[in-house]
Amino acid sequence: MTLNDLNPVLVPPKRLAAMGILAASKKVEFGYLRDQLDLSDSDLSKQLKALAEAGYLTSERTGKGATRKSWFAITKLGHDALHFHAAALQRLLTPTPTSETV
């Protein structure tokens, strides 16, 4: 187990937290994510853009004008990346003892 097993896109806590919320939902509205993560619109947009560029989420806009909303959903690739990243974090937190550490 090395730190290289961590997914660099998911290392930032804001992105990891957003992915956790997305993984637990079919789709999530921008305002809900912003409020749950206590982020500014611009900060959340930056984090979601990085996740979208990695192929970890999709976005959809609905409505027009004042009723316009942006919705986000995790992709299969995003689910897989989150699973592997979480497993790598778990291995960091509960390393297997070796003869050098005993």
C-alpha positions as a Markdown table, in Angstrom:
| # | Residue | x | y | z |
|---|---|---|---|---|
| 1 | Met | 0.0 | 0.0 | 0.0 |
| 2 | Thr | 1.4 | 3.4 | -1.0 |
| 3 | Leu | 0.0 | 6.9 | -1.2 |
| 4 | Asn | 0.0 | 6.4 | -5.0 |
| 5 | Asp | -3.0 | 4.1 | -4.6 |
| 6 | Leu | -5.1 | 7.2 | -3.7 |
| 7 | Asn | -7.0 | 8.9 | -6.6 |
| 8 | Pro | -5.6 | 12.4 | -7.0 |
| 9 | Val | -8.9 | 13.7 | -8.3 |
| 10 | Leu | -10.6 | 12.5 | -5.1 |
| 11 | Val | -8.0 | 13.5 | -2.6 |
| 12 | Pro | -9.4 | 17.0 | -2.0 |
| 13 | Pro | -12.0 | 16.7 | 0.8 |
| 14 | Lys | -14.6 | 18.9 | -1.0 |
| 15 | Arg | -14.6 | 16.6 | -4.0 |
| 16 | Leu | -14.6 | 13.5 | -1.9 |
| 17 | Ala | -17.6 | 14.8 | 0.1 |
| 18 | Ala | -19.5 | 15.7 | -3.1 |
| 19 | Met | -18.9 | 12.3 | -4.5 |
| 20 | Gly | -20.2 | 10.7 | -1.3 |
| 21 | Ile | -23.4 | 12.7 | -1.6 |
| 22 | Leu | -23.7 | 11.9 | -5.3 |
| 23 | Ala | -23.1 | 8.2 | -4.6 |
| 24 | Ala | -26.0 | 8.1 | -2.2 |
| 25 | Ser | -28.5 | 9.6 | -4.6 |
| 26 | Lys | -29.9 | 9.2 | -8.1 |
| 27 | Lys | -29.3 | 12.8 | -8.8 |
| 28 | Val | -28.6 | 15.9 | -6.8 |
| 29 | Glu | -29.4 | 19.6 | -7.4 |
| 30 | Phe | -26.6 | 22.1 | -7.2 |
| 31 | Gly | -28.1 | 24.2 | -4.4 |
| 32 | Tyr | -28.5 | 21.0 | -2.2 |
| 33 | Leu | -24.8 | 20.1 | -2.7 |
| 34 | Arg | -23.8 | 23.7 | -2.0 |
| 35 | Asp | -25.8 | 23.8 | 1.2 |
| 36 | Gln | -24.7 | 20.4 | 2.4 |
| 37 | Leu | -21.0 | 21.1 | 1.8 |
| 38 | Asp | -21.2 | 24.7 | 3.0 |
| 39 | Leu | -19.4 | 26.0 | -0.1 |
| 40 | Ser | -19.8 | 29.1 | -2.2 |
| 41 | Asp | -21.3 | 28.7 | -5.7 |
| 42 | Ser | -17.9 | 29.4 | -7.3 |
| 43 | Asp | -16.0 | 26.9 | -5.1 |
| 44 | Leu | -18.6 | 24.1 | -5.7 |
| 45 | Ser | -18.6 | 24.8 | -9.5 |
| 46 | Lys | -14.8 | 24.4 | -9.5 |
| 47 | Gln | -14.9 | 21.1 | -7.6 |
| 48 | Leu | -17.7 | 19.8 | -9.8 |
| 49 | Lys | -15.9 | 20.8 | -13.0 |
| 50 | Ala | -12.9 | 18.7 | -11.9 |
| 51 | Leu | -15.1 | 15.7 | -11.3 |
| 52 | Ala | -16.9 | 16.1 | -14.6 |
| 53 | Glu | -13.6 | 16.4 | -16.5 |
| 54 | Ala | -12.5 | 13.1 | -14.9 |
| 55 | Gly | -15.8 | 11.6 | -16.1 |
| 56 | Tyr | -17.0 | 11.0 | -12.6 |
| 57 | Leu | -20.3 | 12.8 | -12.9 |
| 58 | Thr | -22.8 | 14.0 | -15.4 |
| 59 | Ser | -24.8 | 17.2 | -15.3 |
| 60 | Glu | -28.2 | 18.3 | -16.6 |
| 61 | Arg | -29.9 | 21.7 | -16.6 |
| 62 | Thr | -33.7 | 22.0 | -16.3 |
| 63 | Gly | -36.0 | 25.0 | -16.5 |
| 64 | Lys | -35.4 | 28.5 | -17.7 |
| 65 | Gly | -34.7 | 31.8 | -16.0 |
| 66 | Ala | -35.5 | 31.9 | -12.2 |
| 67 | Thr | -36.6 | 28.2 | -12.3 |
| 68 | Arg | -33.3 | 27.0 | -13.9 |
| 69 | Lys | -31.6 | 24.2 | -11.9 |
| 70 | Ser | -28.5 | 22.2 | -12.4 |
| 71 | Trp | -28.6 | 18.5 | -11.5 |
| 72 | Phe | -25.6 | 16.1 | -11.1 |
| 73 | Ala | -25.4 | 12.4 | -11.1 |
| 74 | Ile | -22.4 | 10.0 | -10.4 |
| 75 | Thr | -21.3 | 7.9 | -13.4 |
| 76 | Lys | -20.3 | 4.2 | -13.3 |
| 77 | Leu | -16.7 | 5.4 | -13.6 |
| 78 | Gly | -17.3 | 7.7 | -10.7 |
| 79 | His | -18.7 | 4.9 | -8.5 |
| 80 | Asp | -15.7 | 2.7 | -9.4 |
| 81 | Ala | -13.2 | 5.5 | -8.7 |
| 82 | Leu | -14.9 | 6.3 | -5.3 |
| 83 | His | -14.9 | 2.6 | -4.3 |
| 84 | Phe | -11.2 | 2.2 | -5.1 |
| 85 | His | -10.3 | 5.4 | -3.4 |
| 86 | Ala | -12.2 | 4.5 | -0.3 |
| 87 | Ala | -10.5 | 1.1 | -0.2 |
| 88 | Ala | -7.1 | 2.8 | -0.5 |
| 89 | Leu | -8.0 | 5.1 | 2.4 |
| 90 | Gln | -9.1 | 2.1 | 4.5 |
| 91 | Arg | -5.8 | 0.3 | 3.8 |
| 92 | Leu | -4.0 | 3.4 | 5.0 |
| 93 | Leu | -6.0 | 3.5 | 8.2 |
| 94 | Thr | -5.7 | -0.2 | 8.9 |
| 95 | Pro | -2.3 | -1.3 | 7.5 |
| 96 | Thr | -1.4 | -5.0 | 7.6 |
| 97 | Pro | 1.5 | -5.6 | 10.0 |
| 98 | Thr | 4.7 | -6.7 | 8.5 |
| 99 | Ser | 7.7 | -8.3 | 10.1 |
| 100 | Glu | 9.4 | -4.9 | 10.0 |
| 101 | Thr | 6.6 | -3.3 | 12.1 |
| 102 | Val | 6.1 | -6.1 | 14.6 |
